[in-house]
Amino acid sequence: MTDPNAIQPSELDQLPDRDPEETAEWQASLDAVAKAAGPHRAAYLMRRTLERAEGNGIALPKLLETDYVNTIPTSAEPGLPGDPELEARITAWNRWNAAAMVTRGSKYGVGGHIATFASAAWLYETGFNHFFKGKEADGSGDQLYIQGHASPGIYARAFLDGRLNEAHLDNFRRESGGNGLPSYPHPRRLPWLWEFPTVSMGLGPLSAIYQARFNRYLTNRGIKDVSASHVWAFLGDGEMDEPESTAALALASREGLDNLTFVINCNLQRLDGPVRANFKIVQELEAQFRGAGWNVIKTLWGSAWDELFQLDTTGALVRRLREVPDAQVQTYQTRDAAYIRQDFFGKDPALAEMAKLLSDDKILECFHLSRGGHEARKVYAAYKAAVEFKGAPTVILAQTVKGHTLGEGFASKNANHQMKKLTVDEFKTMRDLLELPISDGDFVDGVVPYGHPGADSPEVRYLQERRAALGGPAPARRTHPLAPLPAPAEKAFASFDKGSGSQNVATTMAFVRLVKDLVRDKETGKRWVPIVPDEARTFGMESLFPSLGIYSPKGQTYEPVDRDQLMYYKEAKNGQILNEGITEAGSMADFIAASTAYSTHGEAMIPFYIFYSMFGWQRTADQMWQLGDQLGRGFLVGATAGRTTLTGEGLQHADGHSPVIAATNPASLTYDPAFAYEVATIVKDGLRRMYGEAAPGEDPNVFYYLTVYNEPLPQPAKPSGLGIDEGIVKGLYRFNTAESAGLNVAAANAPRIQLLGSGTAIHWALKAQRLLAEEWGVAADVWSATSWTELRRDALEADAALLRGEERVPYVRQALHGAEGPVLAVSDYMRQVPDQIAQWVEQDWSSLGADGFGLSDTRDAARRHFGVDAESIVVAALAQLARRGEVKATAVKEAREKYGL
């Protein structure tokens, strides 16, 4: 029978053989080895040959998996510098205090995680002692993405070095009373310590890649040389199942980000049980990362295994380690030596003979305790190799035991992620194992004590000396005393005040024109970071390509097909635009890195990320929350906004709800401007608040979300009068009245209604205003509601003030005070958007919106379908007035029939 996996002649034809006789000799040699020494020996020789070829730069497909052993053999490990004994004692104190903190907090029912840091302690401690550069080091120091569930260990270390005290530890997860510690790395909650929020799993690795990439961007553009900074991301093996965790691996290798190291804690367990019960997660990850072009270092086995590998003269041990599934490795961790002898060694005669040479204690030491991630020397060797490797990012796959040193009740138990405390007896056992000077008498009333060797102890002095040598404490976040950026020239904004005359202009294009003027500013132009997910031409941004350039670390190694055109596709090493391809998640990660550069690097950057509004908040709202937590600043621009303005695209592209999602994010200032001058006014205010002189009580750590439309329409001149700019920023102002619009209403006491519109809907309201006057004798005033969300937030603050005994009137009530008649609000979003402010409007309230799924059709047909076009507004207005007895009830039916509704 023909082997289906054998190379077929048709395939060989694609690889001409210049010397068939030589090829036959190689094949015969392989056959001879397989026959004489067995297939395992033949496979061994083939792997070693492929590794040699790869090492010599011979172009061959990469070997995606290596044996289940350490990448760096013991003989090649560098010596561990410093004082290993002191480092072991420091780590012991940190293990103890991390467990004590969570256990003491458990009486309040606030939760916490013990097992993760217990498994990863040496992964962190080795880095803190020898590798992680602080903020005073060259460049900006290193950027550390700490695994969220390991936060107790980081707090324990900060306690040991004097940055936290016992009161802080006792308020772990209890922040409301002051001196509290947030559950996970939350910069907004503890802004002097945490830089990067990571516990929404998957976002940490994605952000780390783009942070490393943004570091290169800053250096290549000449903003700041941060080439000495290294990005370290600490991740869990279970976390790698999140799609964001691996979404940008190819980007990292493609751009040669050797300033990036992933450290994946492979304790083989996720929250409910094994990560890969019937498989091997380390091998899977190795293949995935090697296939993506990463340098892979496996640190699996501790020094106790050295003797076993020396006894493995046939390769039987390596083969057995490769075939045992992860769940069985976890089982060995909890079983006695007899079980391991039978189940592991007993499967192969050569292994059975090897086991006869091993004592029970030796077997238990290897299978219960000895993992590469638990030994400082092994971890140091891996880290040193990672930072010295050039040309590609590195991932370290470090095998550990979840719950290590916490006792038999924790180690490798499926439920240990949910276990929040140890008993007093378990702590005493842990104390003895770690050899800590804590007496039984220190357990007062059954409460586990915190441990500290003293501020002047050898441990604390050593810890502080090591951190001083590496550039200061870590992790740490700095808010640099930056001078406010100078405001751009007023003419960039004022040019929109006069309107577009007879020219139709979409607000998307108005925003792009504004940015083109702002990036020319001599003072701040270089600080703009345009970000777009492969839709620049959709948004009319291709004119920026030749002037700003698209960032690429390789520059432009080809002649672009459109080189003879004015707006050709230009890539450059110092390019300013980040054109990310079709990845909203990657674009958001770019935005986060740029928006927080003021803190991470002491350089204020002004990112704007423009995207299909439908594919922003709906797809990446978790990252927007991460952005708010990380105190990012910048402009998110939801283009082609609204449910009816994107003709023909239909259900999946029609955004009717992004302002609803945006309203849930406290850091997002959400605007739906109707006119070009409103866009300019909002951007001007955003630059002032985020990068200039924020007013007293204003938080500069916000970001602006603007929705802009692709519908070309006349852009009116900015109305004259006081308070227009204030109204635009606060969310509402009167655009015109029936009288100022030049409409003749026959009756002096004509019924009056207030029409509130946002975004493109204001144009339907203006048409309805004319129809109401000319055909129904109704006077309508039109208001531009630039931000329903900001109006609501102001009203909520007013309500809160009342509870404190302060008298305060919401702005929306002030603005509409004295306005005659009922209020009818309309937007191109679901009614929930304008209805946010209904309870604070004194007048009778009604609203229209585009609720339901979108559909493919013309704009007019879509608006008629949703009942938001001008004629529908007229009918709704008449119905509202009829209920008040201000127009005849028959008018509603007449209008419905007249307009074909």
KADAWO-V628113 format. One record per residue. N is the residue number from 1. SS is DSSP state (H for helix, E for strand, C for the rest). OMEGA is omega in whole degrees, -180 to 180 (none if undefined). Layout:
BEGIN
[[N | SS | OMEGA] [N | SS | OMEGA]]
END
This chain:
BEGIN
[[1 | C | -179] [2 | C | 178] [3 | C | -178] [4 | C | -179] [5 | C | -180] [6 | C | 178] [7 | C | -178] [8 | C | -179] [9 | H | -179] [10 | H | 178] [11 | H | -180] [12 | H | -180] [13 | C | 180] [14 | C | -180] [15 | C | -177] [16 | C | -179] [17 | C | -179] [18 | C | -177] [19 | C | -178] [20 | H | -179] [21 | H | 178] [22 | H | 178] [23 | H | 180] [24 | H | 179] [25 | H | 178] [26 | H | -180] [27 | H | 179] [28 | H | 178] [29 | H | 179] [30 | H | 178] [31 | H | -178] [32 | H | 178] [33 | H | -180] [34 | H | -179] [35 | H | -174] [36 | H | -174] [37 | H | 178] [38 | C | -177] [39 | H | -179] [40 | H | 178] [41 | H | 178] [42 | H | 179] [43 | H | 178] [44 | H | -179] [45 | H | 180] [46 | H | 179] [47 | H | -179] [48 | H | 178] [49 | H | 178] [50 | H | 179] [51 | H | 178] [52 | H | 179] [53 | H | 179] [54 | H | 179] [55 | H | 180] [56 | C | 177] [57 | C | 178] [58 | C | -174] [59 | C | 176] [60 | C | 171] [61 | C | -175] [62 | C | 171] [63 | C | -171] [64 | C | 178] [65 | C | 172] [66 | C | -179] [67 | C | -178] [68 | C | -179] [69 | C | 179] [70 | C | 176] [71 | C | -180] [72 | C | 180] [73 | C | -178] [74 | H | -178] [75 | H | -178] [76 | H | -179] [77 | C | 174] [78 | C | 177] [79 | C | 179] [80 | C | -179] [81 | C | 178] [82 | C | -178] [83 | C | -177] [84 | H | -179] [85 | H | 179] [86 | H | 179] [87 | H | 177] [88 | H | 179] [89 | H | 177] [90 | H | -180] [91 | H | 179] [92 | H | 177] [93 | H | -178] [94 | H | 175] [95 | H | -177] [96 | H | -175] [97 | H | 176] [98 | H | 179] [99 | H | -180] [100 | H | -179] [101 | H | -178] [102 | H | -180] [103 | H | -180] [104 | H | 179] [105 | H | -176] [106 | H | 180] [107 | H | 177] [108 | H | 180] [109 | C | -176] [110 | C | 176] [111 | C | -176] [112 | C | -177] [113 | C | -178] [114 | C | -166] [115 | H | -176] [116 | H | 180] [117 | H | 178] [118 | H | 179] [119 | H | -171] [120 | H | -171] [121 | H | -177] [122 | H | 176] [123 | H | 178] [124 | H | -173] [125 | H | 179] [126 | H | 177] [127 | H | 180] [128 | H | -177] [129 | H | -169] [130 | H | -170] [131 | C | -169] [132 | C | -178] [133 | C | 179] [134 | C | -173] [135 | C | -180] [136 | C | 179] [137 | C | -180] [138 | C | -179] [139 | C | 178] [140 | C | -172] [141 | C | 179] [142 | C | 175] [143 | E | -174] [144 | E | 174] [145 | E | -175] [146 | C | 176] [147 | C | -171] [148 | H | -176] [149 | H | 178] [150 | H | -175] [151 | H | 178] [152 | H | 179] [153 | H | 178] [154 | H | 175] [155 | H | 180] [156 | H | 179] [157 | H | 178] [158 | H | 175] [159 | H | -179] [160 | H | -178] [161 | C | 172] [162 | C | 179] [163 | C | 175] [164 | C | 176] [165 | C | -177] [166 | H | 179] [167 | H | 177] [168 | H | -177] [169 | H | 180] [170 | H | 176] [171 | C | 173] [172 | E | -178] [173 | C | 176] [174 | C | -171] [175 | C | -168] [176 | C | -178] [177 | C | -176] [178 | C | -178] [179 | C | -178] [180 | C | 178] [181 | E | 178] [182 | C | -175] [183 | C | -173] [184 | C | 178] [185 | C | -179] [186 | C | -180] [187 | C | -179] [188 | C | -179] [189 | C | -180] [190 | C | -167] [191 | C | 177] [192 | C | -177] [193 | C | -172] [194 | C | 174] [195 | C | -168] [196 | C | 174] [197 | C | -172] [198 | C | -168] [199 | C | 166] [200 | C | -162] [201 | C | -177] [202 | C | -179] [203 | H | 179] [204 | H | 180] [205 | H | 179] [206 | H | -179] [207 | H | -180] [208 | H | 179] [209 | H | -178] [210 | H | 173] [211 | H | 177] [212 | H | 178] [213 | H | 180] [214 | H | 175] [215 | H | 178] [216 | H | 178] [217 | H | -180] [218 | H | -179] [219 | H | -177] [220 | H | 179] [221 | C | 178] [222 | C | 177] [223 | C | 177] [224 | C | 178] [225 | C | 178] [226 | C | -178] [227 | C | 179] [228 | C | -179] [229 | C | 178] [230 | C | 179] [231 | E | 179] [232 | E | 178] [233 | E | 180] [234 | E | -170] [235 | E | 174] [236 | E | 179] [237 | C | 176] [238 | H | 180] [239 | H | -176] [240 | H | 174] [241 | H | 178] [242 | C | -177] [243 | H | 180] [244 | H | -176] [245 | H | -176] [246 | H | -173] [247 | C | -173] [248 | C | -180] [249 | H | -178] [250 | H | 177] [251 | H | -177] [252 | H | -180] [253 | H | -179] [254 | H | -179] [255 | C | 174] [256 | C | -175] [257 | C | 177] [258 | C | 171] [259 | C | -175] [260 | E | 174] [261 | E | 169] [262 | E | 172] [263 | E | -177] [264 | E | 180] [265 | E | -177] [266 | E | 174] [267 | C | 173] [268 | C | -178] [269 | E | 169] [270 | C | -170] [271 | C | -175] [272 | C | -176] [273 | C | -178] [274 | E | 176] [275 | C | 178] [276 | C | -173] [277 | C | -175] [278 | C | -176] [279 | C | -178] [280 | C | -175] [281 | H | -180] [282 | H | -180] [283 | H | 179] [284 | H | -180] [285 | H | 178] [286 | H | -179] [287 | H | -179] [288 | H | -178] [289 | H | 178] [290 | H | 177] [291 | H | 179] [292 | C | 176] [293 | C | 180] [294 | C | 168] [295 | E | -175] [296 | E | 176] [297 | E | 177] [298 | E | 178] [299 | E | -167] [300 | C | -169] [301 | E | 178] [302 | C | -173] [303 | H | 179] [304 | H | -179] [305 | H | -177] [306 | H | -179] [307 | H | -179] [308 | H | -180] [309 | H | 177] [310 | H | 179] [311 | H | -175] [312 | C | -177] [313 | C | -178] [314 | C | -176] [315 | C | -178] [316 | H | -179] [317 | H | -179] [318 | H | 179] [319 | H | -179] [320 | H | 179] [321 | H | -179] [322 | H | -174] [323 | H | -178] [324 | C | -180] [325 | C | -174] [326 | H | -178] [327 | H | 178] [328 | H | 174] [329 | H | 178] [330 | H | 179] [331 | H | 178] [332 | H | -179] [333 | C | -174] [334 | C | -175] [335 | C | -178] [336 | C | -175] [337 | H | -179] [338 | H | 179] [339 | H | -178] [340 | H | 178] [341 | H | -176] [342 | H | -171] [343 | H | -178] [344 | C | -176] [345 | H | -174] [346 | H | -178] [347 | H | -175] [348 | C | -179] [349 | H | 180] [350 | H | 178] [351 | H | 178] [352 | H | 177] [353 | H | 179] [354 | H | -177] [355 | H | 178] [356 | H | -179] [357 | C | -174] [358 | C | 175] [359 | C | 176] [360 | H | -180] [361 | H | 180] [362 | H | 179] [363 | H | -180] [364 | H | 178] [365 | H | -179] [366 | H | -171] [367 | H | -180] [368 | H | -167] [369 | H | -164] [370 | C | 175] [371 | E | -178] [372 | H | -179] [373 | H | 179] [374 | H | -178] [375 | C | -176] [376 | H | -178] [377 | H | 179] [378 | H | -179] [379 | H | 179] [380 | H | -180] [381 | H | 180] [382 | H | -179] [383 | H | -179] [384 | H | 178] [385 | H | -179] [386 | H | -176] [387 | H | 179] [388 | H | -179] [389 | C | -178] [390 | C | 173] [391 | C | -179] [392 | C | 174] [393 | C | -179] [394 | E | 169] [395 | E | 176] [396 | E | 178] [397 | E | -174] [398 | E | -180] [399 | E | 180] [400 | C | 174] [401 | C | 180] [402 | C | -177] [403 | C | -179] [404 | C | -180] [405 | C | -179] [406 | C | 177] [407 | C | -176] [408 | C | 180] [409 | C | -177] [410 | C | -167] [411 | C | 175] [412 | C | 177] [413 | C | -179] [414 | C | -174] [415 | C | -169] [416 | C | 178] [417 | C | -180] [418 | C | -179] [419 | C | -168] [420 | C | -176] [421 | C | 173] [422 | C | 173] [423 | C | 178] [424 | H | 180] [425 | H | 178] [426 | H | 176] [427 | H | -180] [428 | H | 176] [429 | H | 178] [430 | H | 178] [431 | H | -179] [432 | H | 180] [433 | H | -178] [434 | H | 178] [435 | C | 180] [436 | C | -179] [437 | C | 177] [438 | C | -176] [439 | C | 176] [440 | H | -179] [441 | H | 178] [442 | H | 178] [443 | C | -176] [444 | E | 180] [445 | C | 177] [446 | C | 180] [447 | E | 180] [448 | C | -179] [449 | C | 166] [450 | C | 179] [451 | C | 177] [452 | C | -178] [453 | C | -179] [454 | C | -175] [455 | C | -179] [456 | C | -178] [457 | C | 177] [458 | H | -179] [459 | H | -177] [460 | H | 178] [461 | H | -180] [462 | H | -180] [463 | H | -177] [464 | H | 177] [465 | H | 179] [466 | H | 180] [467 | H | 177] [468 | H | -180] [469 | H | -178] [470 | C | 174] [471 | C | 175] [472 | C | -175] [473 | C | 176] [474 | C | -6] [475 | C | 178] [476 | C | 176] [477 | C | 180] [478 | C | 168] [479 | C | -174] [480 | C | 178] [481 | C | -177] [482 | C | 172] [483 | C | 178] [484 | C | 176] [485 | C | 177] [486 | C | 180] [487 | C | 176] [488 | C | 180] [489 | C | -176] [490 | C | -175] [491 | H | 178] [492 | H | -179] [493 | H | -175] [494 | H | -178] [495 | C | -180] [496 | C | -176] [497 | C | -176] [498 | C | 180] [499 | C | -176] [500 | C | -179] [501 | C | -178] [502 | C | -177] [503 | C | 174] [504 | E | -177] [505 | E | 175] [506 | C | -180] [507 | H | 173] [508 | H | 180] [509 | H | 177] [510 | H | 178] [511 | H | -180] [512 | H | 177] [513 | H | 178] [514 | H | -180] [515 | H | 179] [516 | H | 177] [517 | H | -176] [518 | H | -179] [519 | C | 175] [520 | C | -178] [521 | C | -175] [522 | C | -176] [523 | C | -171] [524 | C | -174] [525 | H | -177] [526 | H | -176] [527 | H | 176] [528 | E | 179] [529 | E | 178] [530 | E | -179] [531 | E | -179] [532 | E | 179] [533 | C | 174] [534 | C | 177] [535 | C | -176] [536 | C | -178] [537 | C | 176] [538 | C | -175] [539 | C | 178] [540 | C | -176] [541 | C | -176] [542 | C | 178] [543 | H | 179] [544 | H | -176] [545 | H | -176] [546 | H | -177] [547 | H | -178] [548 | H | -178] [549 | C | 176] [550 | E | -176] [551 | E | 172] [552 | C | -180] [553 | C | 178] [554 | C | -175] [555 | C | 179] [556 | C | -175] [557 | C | -177] [558 | C | 174] [559 | C | -177] [560 | C | -177] [561 | C | -178] [562 | C | -174] [563 | C | -177] [564 | C | -180] [565 | C | -176] [566 | C | -177] [567 | C | -176] [568 | C | -177] [569 | C | -174] [570 | C | 173] [571 | E | -178] [572 | E | 178] [573 | C | 178] [574 | C | 179] [575 | C | -175] [576 | C | -177] [577 | E | 171] [578 | E | 178] [579 | E | -164] [580 | C | -172] [581 | C | -173] [582 | C | 178] [583 | C | 175] [584 | H | 179] [585 | H | 177] [586 | H | 179] [587 | H | 177] [588 | H | 177] [589 | H | 172] [590 | H | -176] [591 | H | -179] [592 | H | 180] [593 | H | -179] [594 | H | -174] [595 | H | 180] [596 | C | 179] [597 | H | 178] [598 | H | 178] [599 | H | -176] [600 | H | -174] [601 | C | -178] [602 | C | -180] [603 | C | 179] [604 | C | 175] [605 | C | -176] [606 | E | -180] [607 | E | 163] [608 | E | -179] [609 | E | -177] [610 | E | -171] [611 | E | 169] [612 | E | -175] [613 | H | -180] [614 | H | -174] [615 | H | 178] [616 | C | -176] [617 | H | -178] [618 | H | -175] [619 | H | -170] [620 | H | -178] [621 | H | 178] [622 | H | 177] [623 | H | 175] [624 | H | 176] [625 | H | 175] [626 | H | 178] [627 | H | 179] [628 | H | 178] [629 | H | -177] [630 | C | 176] [631 | C | -179] [632 | C | 180] [633 | C | 178] [634 | E | -175] [635 | E | 168] [636 | E | -175] [637 | E | 177] [638 | E | -177] [639 | E | -173] [640 | C | -172] [641 | C | 174] [642 | C | -176] [643 | C | -174] [644 | C | -173] [645 | C | -177] [646 | C | -170] [647 | C | 172] [648 | C | -174] [649 | C | 170] [650 | C | -165] [651 | C | -172] [652 | C | -178] [653 | C | -172] [654 | C | -176] [655 | C | 175] [656 | C | -169] [657 | C | -177] [658 | H | 177] [659 | H | 177] [660 | H | 180] [661 | H | -179] [662 | H | -179] [663 | C | -180] [664 | C | -177] [665 | C | -175] [666 | C | -178] [667 | C | -176] [668 | E | 172] [669 | E | -168] [670 | E | -179] [671 | E | 177] [672 | C | -174] [673 | C | -179] [674 | C | -170] [675 | C | -177] [676 | H | -179] [677 | H | 175] [678 | H | 177] [679 | H | -179] [680 | H | -179] [681 | H | -179] [682 | H | 179] [683 | H | 178] [684 | H | 179] [685 | H | 178] [686 | H | 177] [687 | H | 178] [688 | H | -174] [689 | H | -174] [690 | H | -172] [691 | H | -179] [692 | C | -179] [693 | C | 176] [694 | C | 179] [695 | C | 177] [696 | C | -180] [697 | C | 178] [698 | C | 176] [699 | C | 179] [700 | C | -176] [701 | C | 179] [702 | C | 171] [703 | E | -175] [704 | E | 173] [705 | E | 179] [706 | E | 172] [707 | E | 179] [708 | C | -167] [709 | C | -179] [710 | C | -176] [711 | C | 180] [712 | C | -179] [713 | E | 177] [714 | E | 177] [715 | C | -176] [716 | C | 174] [717 | C | 179] [718 | C | 180] [719 | C | 176] [720 | C | 179] [721 | C | -179] [722 | C | 171] [723 | C | -179] [724 | H | -180] [725 | H | 179] [726 | H | 179] [727 | H | 178] [728 | H | -177] [729 | H | -178] [730 | H | 172] [731 | C | -176] [732 | C | 172] [733 | E | 180] [734 | E | -180] [735 | E | 176] [736 | E | 171] [737 | C | 177] [738 | C | -178] [739 | C | -179] [740 | C | 176] [741 | C | 178] [742 | C | -178] [743 | C | 180] [744 | C | 176] [745 | C | -170] [746 | C | -175] [747 | C | 179] [748 | C | 179] [749 | C | -178] [750 | C | 175] [751 | C | -177] [752 | E | 178] [753 | E | 179] [754 | E | 180] [755 | E | 178] [756 | E | 180] [757 | E | 177] [758 | C | 177] [759 | C | -176] [760 | C | -178] [761 | H | -178] [762 | H | 178] [763 | H | 176] [764 | H | 179] [765 | H | 179] [766 | H | 176] [767 | H | 178] [768 | H | 177] [769 | H | -180] [770 | H | 180] [771 | H | 180] [772 | H | -179] [773 | H | -171] [774 | H | -173] [775 | H | -175] [776 | H | 175] [777 | C | -179] [778 | C | 177] [779 | E | 179] [780 | E | 171] [781 | E | -178] [782 | E | -179] [783 | E | 175] [784 | E | 179] [785 | C | -176] [786 | C | 179] [787 | C | 174] [788 | H | -176] [789 | H | 179] [790 | H | 175] [791 | H | -180] [792 | H | -178] [793 | H | 176] [794 | H | 180] [795 | H | 177] [796 | H | 177] [797 | H | 177] [798 | H | 177] [799 | H | 180] [800 | H | 178] [801 | H | 178] [802 | H | 178] [803 | H | 177] [804 | C | 180] [805 | C | 180] [806 | C | 179] [807 | C | -180] [808 | C | -179] [809 | C | 179] [810 | C | -178] [811 | H | -178] [812 | H | 178] [813 | H | 176] [814 | H | -175] [815 | H | -176] [816 | H | -178] [817 | C | 178] [818 | C | 179] [819 | C | -173] [820 | C | 173] [821 | C | -180] [822 | C | 179] [823 | E | 174] [824 | E | -178] [825 | E | -180] [826 | E | 174] [827 | C | 178] [828 | C | 178] [829 | C | 178] [830 | C | -173] [831 | C | 180] [832 | C | -178] [833 | C | 178] [834 | H | -178] [835 | H | 177] [836 | H | -173] [837 | H | -170] [838 | H | -172] [839 | H | 180] [840 | H | 179] [841 | C | -176] [842 | C | -179] [843 | C | 173] [844 | C | -173] [845 | E | 171] [846 | E | -178] [847 | E | 173] [848 | E | 179] [849 | C | -178] [850 | C | 179] [851 | C | 180] [852 | C | 179] [853 | C | 175] [854 | C | 178] [855 | C | 179] [856 | C | 176] [857 | C | 176] [858 | C | 178] [859 | H | -177] [860 | H | -179] [861 | H | 179] [862 | H | -179] [863 | H | 175] [864 | H | 179] [865 | H | -178] [866 | H | 179] [867 | C | 179] [868 | C | 179] [869 | C | -174] [870 | H | -179] [871 | H | 178] [872 | H | 177] [873 | H | 179] [874 | H | -179] [875 | H | 179] [876 | H | 179] [877 | H | 179] [878 | H | 179] [879 | H | 180] [880 | H | 179] [881 | H | 179] [882 | H | 179] [883 | H | 178] [884 | C | -179] [885 | C | -175] [886 | C | 169] [887 | C | -180] [888 | C | 179] [889 | H | -179] [890 | H | -179] [891 | H | -179] [892 | H | 179] [893 | H | 180] [894 | H | -179] [895 | H | -179] [896 | H | 180] [897 | H | -179] [898 | H | -175] [899 | C | 177] [900 | C | 179] [901 | C | none]]
END
